[in-house]
């Protein structure tokens, strides 16, 4: 999945001639704390709500005249989607502008649009079950994990690896296309894997969809 796949037209960019008041109004309307600022197709930078709320700024002042500090996060539409999420997390951004191969403004990514895309990308909607493993980083073998699952007449639909804080351990979350996990779990145990948890599709899906829907409602408040 590329950055271009995450672009949404839900949040328009500000023009350099728009006012501070207009920017704050759009931030409230679209539930973001950052907006892209453009001049034609040129990307000028990213404005933050905290800078707009500075007591010394006049609401009717144009952004270009206000001498606002504009952030310059750089991501191009041909980069991988993970690069965009990493940059948004590192800079604590609610919106990330995307540039084309000519360094011109191509659109924006929001956390909401990224989450919606990754919901489908991570096979959440597909029937099956979830297995969570914990192991030392040195013991991780995707080939062996996939071999165990496929050896039990199932397929890996998605797999996510996360580091355990202050540890040399990792957690591996696997979505498989089989709701009956009994044989797979027995095989993992036989190979001395530590199974932290397992869920049938109905158990996991209800919980995950509930949390996702709650988050979507929060973004639309």
C-alpha positions in Angstrom: 0.0 0.0 0.0 1.4 3.4 -1.0 0.9 6.8 0.5 -1.2 7.7 -2.5 -3.8 5.1 -1.4 -4.3 6.9 1.9 -5.0 10.4 0.5 -8.5 11.8 1.3 -10.3 14.8 -0.3 -12.3 15.2 2.9 -10.1 18.0 4.2 -9.2 20.8 1.7 -6.0 22.7 2.0 -5.9 26.3 3.1 -4.9 29.0 0.6 -2.2 31.4 1.6 -4.8 34.2 1.4 -7.2 32.5 3.8 -7.6 34.0 7.3 -6.7 32.7 10.7 -10.4 32.7 11.6 -11.1 30.5 8.5 -8.3 28.1 9.5 -9.6 27.7 13.0 -13.2 27.2 11.7 -12.0 24.4 9.3 -10.0 22.7 12.1 -13.1 22.6 14.3 -15.3 21.4 11.4 -12.9 18.6 10.2 -11.7 17.6 13.7 -8.0 18.2 13.1 -5.4 20.3 14.7 -3.2 20.8 11.5 -4.0 22.0 8.0 -1.9 22.2 4.8 -1.3 25.7 3.4 -0.9 26.1 -0.3 -0.3 28.8 -2.9 -1.7 27.4 -6.2 -0.1 23.9 -6.4 2.9 24.9 -4.2 2.9 23.5 -0.7 3.9 26.2 1.7 3.7 24.2 5.0 1.6 22.9 7.7 -0.1 25.2 10.3 -0.8 24.0 13.8 -3.9 25.1 15.9 -1.6 26.0 18.8 0.1 28.7 16.6 -3.2 30.0 15.3 -4.5 30.5 18.9 -1.6 32.7 19.8 -3.1 35.7 21.7 -1.2 38.2 19.5 -2.8 37.1 16.2 -5.7 38.8 14.7 -8.5 36.5 13.4 -9.0 38.5 10.2 -5.3 38.4 9.3 -4.3 36.4 6.2 -2.1 33.4 6.8 0.6 34.6 4.4 0.8 38.0 6.3 0.7 36.5 9.8 4.3 35.2 9.7 3.1 31.9 11.2 5.6 29.1 11.8 4.8 26.5 9.2 5.9 22.9 9.7 7.5 21.1 6.7 6.8 17.3 7.1 7.8 15.7 3.8 6.1 12.6 2.4 5.7 11.7 -1.3 2.8 9.7 -2.7 5.0 6.9 -4.1 6.4 6.1 -0.6 5.0 3.2 1.5 2.0 3.9 3.7 3.9 2.8 6.8 6.3 5.8 6.2 3.3 8.1 6.5 2.0 6.6 9.7 5.5 6.6 11.2 5.9 10.3 10.4 2.5 11.2 11.7 3.2 9.4 15.0 6.7 10.9 15.4 5.5 14.5 14.8 2.1 14.0 16.6 0.2 15.1 13.5 -3.5 14.8 12.9 -3.1 15.6 9.2 -0.1 15.0 6.8 0.3 16.7 3.5 1.4 14.6 0.5 3.6 15.8 -2.3 3.9 14.4 -5.9 7.1 13.6 -7.8 7.4 17.4 -8.6 7.2 18.3 -4.9 3.8 19.9 -5.5 0.8 19.4 -3.2 -1.1 16.2 -4.0 -3.5 15.9 -1.1 -3.6 15.1 2.6 -3.9 12.1 4.9 -5.8 12.2 8.2 -5.7 9.7 11.0 -9.4 8.9 10.2 -8.7 8.1 6.5 -5.6 6.1 7.4 -7.5 4.0 9.9 -10.3 3.3 7.5 -7.8 2.1 4.8 -5.9 -0.1 7.2 -9.1 -1.7 8.5 -9.5 -3.3 5.1 -5.8 -3.8 4.6 -5.4 -5.8 7.8 -8.1 -8.3 6.8 -10.3 -7.3 9.7 -13.5 -7.9 7.7 -12.4 -11.4 6.6 -13.8 -14.5 8.5 -11.3 -16.4 10.6 -9.5 -16.3 14.0 -6.8 -14.4 15.8 -3.7 -15.8 17.5 -1.3 -13.8 19.7 2.2 -15.2 20.3 5.0 -13.8 22.5 8.6 -14.8 21.9 12.2 -13.4 22.0 13.1 -11.4 19.0 15.9 -13.9 18.1 13.3 -16.7 17.9 11.0 -15.0 15.4 10.7 -17.0 12.1 7.9 -16.0 9.7 8.7 -19.1 7.7 8.1 -21.4 10.7 5.0 -19.6 11.9 3.4 -19.7 8.4 4.5 -23.3 8.0 2.7 -24.3 11.2 -0.5 -22.5 10.1 -0.5 -23.8 6.5 0.4 -27.3 7.8 -3.0 -27.2 9.5 -4.9 -26.4 6.3 -5.2 -22.6 7.1 -3.8 -19.4 5.6 -2.2 -16.3 7.1 -4.5 -13.3 6.2 -2.4 -10.7 8.1 0.4 -10.6 10.6 1.6 -7.8 12.9 4.8 -7.7 15.0 5.2 -5.3 17.9 8.1 -4.9 20.3 7.4 -5.3 24.1 8.5 -2.2 25.9 11.8 -2.5 27.8 12.3 -6.1 26.7 13.9 -8.3 24.0 10.5 -9.9 23.5 8.0 -9.3 20.6 4.3 -9.9 20.2 3.1 -11.5 17.0 -0.6 -11.1 16.1 -1.8 -13.4 13.4 -5.1 -13.4 11.5 -5.9 -16.8 9.9 -8.8 -17.8 7.7 -10.0 -20.6 10.0 -12.3 -20.1 12.9 -11.5 -23.4 14.5 -8.0 -22.8 15.9 -7.7 -26.0 18.0 -5.2 -27.8 15.8 -3.1 -24.7 15.1 -2.8 -23.9 18.8 -1.9 -27.5 19.6 0.9 -27.3 17.0 2.2 -24.0 18.4 2.3 -25.5 21.9 4.1 -28.6 20.6 6.8 -26.3 19.1 7.1 -24.5 22.5 5.5 -21.2 21.3 3.9 -19.1 24.0 0.3 -18.4 23.0 -0.8 -15.3 24.8 -4.3 -15.3 23.6 -6.6 -16.6 20.8 -10.0 -15.5 19.6 -12.6 -16.9 17.3 -13.7 -14.4 14.7 -17.0 -13.5 16.4 -15.3 -12.7 19.8 -12.5 -10.7 18.3 -14.5 -8.9 15.6 -17.2 -7.7 18.0 -14.6 -6.2 20.3 -12.5 -4.7 17.6 -15.4 -3.3 15.5 -16.9 -1.8 18.7 -13.6 0.0 19.6 -13.2 1.1 16.0 -16.8 2.5 15.8 -16.4 4.3 19.1 -13.2 5.9 17.8 -15.0 6.9 14.5 -17.9 8.5 16.5 -15.3 10.4 18.6 -13.7 11.8 15.4 -17.1 12.9 14.2 -18.2 14.7 17.4 
